[in-house]
Amino acid sequence: MHGSPAKITAAALDSVPVSRRRHAVRLLLVLALALSALVLARAGREPSSAPALAGDDPPLRENSPQADPLLLPTAPGLPRTADGRHHPLVPAEPVATAALLAWVEEALRDPGTPDQQLPRLGHQQQVIYRVLSRDEPRSRRVLALLPDRWRPVAERHLAARREFLAMHRRSRPPERLPAWRIRAPEPPEQLLAHYRKAEAATGIAWEVLAAVNLVETAMGRIDGVSVANAQGPMQFLPTTWAEAGIGRGDIRDPHDAIQAAARYLVRRGGLEDIRRGLWGYNNSDRYGRAVLHYAALMEEDERAFTGLYHWEVHFASARGDLWLPVGTVHRAPVTVEAFLQRQPAGAPPELYAAFPVSAADAEGSDQSR
């Protein structure tokens, strides 16, 4: 043999014209998920345990290149939020995961992808990387199957996530969730304007500011105070905000906080060495490397911002990787069990059986109670 069919297909995709590549990847994804179901059936398991394909998005123009329904793994009976979304699923088979990831990366960068599909695509991208980052052998198999175009992108994503995992390796995963309110971020074009304004004023790259905003509060989705009393979308200590020439305006306002973050990075030596500036932001080399990995993704391809902007708030708890949807409100820390009783859609797939969901619960829950 000259190579596995999956590797031959991945290599072939790199030579497909850009206008046709997304459809080629979509076909590979359909075939890969079908293969996953066949493997499960041959192993004596029910094919229904493999993810199905979601296709419930509103129809588009018949001749539109994006007229295909959104193709993401799903399964019947999953708990959902009030707007119909569920915790993204990741196929067990590496070939299916690689095909799905390549298709998602392509769709997120395609200017023709409908805006209403971007949140689910970005969330799917995020969860794939979170799952693979915790499983080195599985991630190696998936990377080997990716088209050349997406392999370095995936490697950088995984490197960034693993820096954060290493930062907390010796810490016990928390049993309680913080007192956070999860809200919708400002529109992407507005955040980009804030980052670019700060870059023009200070010289700090907008991609670095976007990456800090991402890792600190998921682009402003987290509204809460850290254990160290850091506040706002860029997580400033009030004492730092009060330093002359740093904080101006409202610590919780995205525009004001992003401008202040750029000024702070300059003060900490970021123009001479951005790693030194980031060390001032968080005294960890791993933190700095992770931020710079995300910044590099956007420097290499500005369209990478689209996916990162649509990443959701996830919390690595003692019970697994929880999703905190927009609308979640915790006025005080809550246990994982209490959170999942009120928001069952936040549970990762492996926890669904541990938290049975009624039909009413599966339609969504009111986190403001």
N, C-alpha and C positions, 0 to 999 in steps of 0.2 A: 504493500500500500504506500501511496505517496503522502498520506496524511488523512486525518479523520474527516468525515463529511462536514462536521461543524467547522473545523479549521479552514477547509477549502471554501466553504460558504462565506466565512468571515473575510478571508482574503479577497474573494471575488467582490464582496460589497465595496471594498475600497476603490475598485475600478469602475463602479457604477456611476453614471453622471449624477450630479447633485439633484437635478430635477426629478430623478427616478429613485434615488437612494432610499428615501423614506418609505416608499411603497415596497421596495425590495426587503427592507428590514421588517416591515409589517408582515409580509408573507412569511419570512423566516420565523417571526414570533408566533404566528398561527401554527406553523409546522412544529415549532419547538414545544409549544404547550400541548399540542396533540401527541407528540412523542412522550411528554411527561405522563399524560394520561395512559398511554399504552404501556409504559414501563410499570406504572402502578398496577394496571390490570394484570400484567404478566406475573407480578409479584404476589398476586392473590388479594390485592386491596381493591376497594371500589374505585372506579375511575372518578366518581363524583367527589373524591377527596382532593383531586387536583383542582386548582383555580379555574373557574370559567372566565369568559371574556365579557367585560362590561361594554354595552353598546346602547346606552339609554340617553345619549346626548341628543339635543334637538337637531333635526335634519338641516343640512346646509344646501347651498345651491347645487343643482345636479352636476354641473360641470366644474365645480370647485375642486382643486387638487386636494382639499381637506374634507371632502364630502364623506369620507369614511367615519364611522362612529369611533369614539374614543376607546382605545383597546387597552384595558388594564385588567389585571387579575381580580376576580371577585368570586363570591360563593354565596349560596342561599343561606339565609338565617343569620347573617352577620349583624351585630348591633350597629345602628347608624345614628348620626347626629340629626338634628332637626332639618338640615338642608340635604339629607340623603347620603352623606359621605360615610365611609367606614375606614377603619385602620387599614392602610395599604398592605397587601399581601406580596410576598416574595416567593416565586416558584422554588421548589426544592431542587429541581434539576439544573445544573450549571448551564446547559445549552439554552434552556428557557430563560434563565436569569440574564444571560448575556444578550440574548435577542431582545428581551424586554428593555434592558438598560440602553442598548444602542438605539432602539426606537424612541425611547423617552428623551434621550439626549438630542436626537435629531429633531424631535417635535418641539422641544423647548427653544431651539435656536431658529426654527422655521418662522419667518414673519407672517406666514399665512395661517398659523395655528390660531383658532378662535380664542379670544381672551377668556371665555368662560371655561375653557379646558385647562388653562395654565395652572390654576391652583391644585388640581388633582395630579397633573403631570409633575409639578414641582415636589409635591408631597411624596409621590411614588419614588422619584429620584432620591430624595432624602432618606427614605426608609431602606431602599436597596443598599445604599452606602453604609447606613448604620448597622444593618444586619451583616453585611460582608466584613465590616471592620472588626467584628468580634469573632470571626472565623477565618483564620489565616489559610488553612488548606482549601476551604471552599472559595475564598476570594481568588486564590491562585488559579483554580480551575476556570473561574469565570473570566479572569483577565486574559487567560490564554485563548479564550474563544471570542473575545471582542475584536471587531474590526480595528485595524491599525489606527484609524482616526480617533477612536474613543479610548484606547488603552491608556495613553498617558494622562488623559483627563481623569479616568477612573483611579489611576495610581495616585494622582495628586489628591483627589477627594479622600481616598482611604488613608493616605499619609496624614492628612490634616485631622481626620477623626481619631486616628490612633494616638496622636499627640495628646488629645484631650483624655482619652481613655487611660493613657499612661500617667497623666497628672493625678488621677483619682484611683490608681490601682491599689494603693494601700489603705484607702478609705472604705469604710463599710457603706454599702448602698443605703440610702435613707429609707425609712419606713413611713415617713410623712412627707407630704407635698407642701411647699411654701405658701405663704399668704400672697398669692399673685392674682391679678386680674389680667386675663388674656384678651386683648383687643385687636382690631384690625389695624395694620400699619398704614402710614400715609401712602398715597398712590406711588407707584415706582418712579414715574417721571418727576414727581415732586422730591422724592429722596435723592434721585440722581442730581437734580438741580442744587440741592443742599450740599452734596458731596463736591460737586464741581466748583461751587462758589468757594467752599473752604479750601480746595486745592489752589484756586486762583489767588486767594488771599495769603496762603501760607507756604505753598510748595509741597505740602503733604499730598501724596497721590490719592485721588478719589477712591481707587480700588482698595487701598488700605483702610480708609475710613468706612467704606461699605463693609469690609470684612470684620472690622471691630464692631460695627453696629449689628452685624449678623450674629457673631458669637456671644455678644453681651446680652442682647434682648430679642433675637430673631427679628431684626429690623424694626424694633419698637413694639413688637407684640406683647412682650412681658412688661406689665406695669406693676412694679413692686420694689421693695427695698431689700437689698442683700443682707446677709448676716453681718457684714462689715459696715452697713448703713449706706452703701452705694445706691444712687437713685437715678431715675430717668433713663432714656433710651441708650445713652452711652455710659451709664453706670458711674457717675461721678460721686465721690465723697463730698459732702457739703463743705468741708474744710478746703478741699482742692478747688472746688468751684469758687470759693471766696478769695482765692489767691489773686493778687493784682494782675490784670491782663488775661485771665483765663475765662472765668464765667461771666457772661453778660446775658441778661434776660432771665429766662425761666429754665431751670435745670431739667424740667420734664418736657420741654418743647423740643421736638426733633431738630428744627432748624438751629436753635440756639445751642443745643447740646453738641451737634455735629461740628459747628464752628469752634466751640470750646475745645472739643477733642483734638482738632487740628492744631490749635494754638498750644495745647498741652504737649502734644507729641513734638512740636518744635522746641518747646522749652526743655524737654527731656533729651534733646540731642537727635531727634528723628531726622533732621535734614542731613546731618553728617552720617548717621547710621540708623536706619529705621528700626533695626533690632534693638538698639539702645533705647529709642523712644518707646517701643512697645514694652520693654522691660520696666520702664517707669509706669506703664499702664497696669501691668501685671507682672510681678517679680518671678517670672518663669520663662526659661528658654523655650520650653515646649509650647507655651501659649504663643510666644512670638512666631515660632515656626508654623504653628497651625494657622494663625492669622495670615501669614505671608503665603501659605499654600492657597488659601482662598483668594487672596489678592491676585496671585499669579494667574489663577484660572480666569479672572476677569481681565487682566492685562493681556493675556494670550488671545482671548476672545470676549469682547465686551458683552456678547449675547449670553454668556454664562451667568450674568447678573439676573436674568429672567428666572432661571431655575432657583437660584439662591434666595431671591426675593420671596418666592412662594413656599419656602420651607416653613414648616409649622413648629410649634413649641413641643418638644419631646423632653421627657424627664426620666433619667435612668434611676429607677427605684429598686428597692429590694425585691419587688415582684415582677420586674421586667421594664421594658421601654414603653412608658406611658405617653399617650398623645393627649395634650391639653388643647382642645379646640378653642377657637375664638368664641368668646362668650362665657368661658369659665371664670368664676369668681370665687375666690377663697379669702374671706376676711380674716381668717386665722389659719394656721397650719392644720392640715387634715390628714388622716390616715389614708393609705392606698385603698383599703377596703371601702371607706366612706366615699372616696372619690369615684370608685368604680360602680358603686351602687347608684350614684347620681348620674354618672356619665359612662355607661358600659361601653360605648364606642371607643373610649380611650384605651381600652385594654389591648395589648398585643394578642395575636391569634392564639398563642399557647395558653393564654389565661381565660379564653372564652368559656371553657368547660367549668372553670372554677367559679365563675360568676354567671349563673343562669340568667337569661334575659327574657322578660315577658314581651309579648307583642307590643304592648304600649311603650315599654322602655326602649325598644328597638327603634322607635320613631324619633327618639331624641329626648333630652331632659333639660330642665331649667336649672342652670348652675347658679342662679342668683338667689336661690332660697337660703 
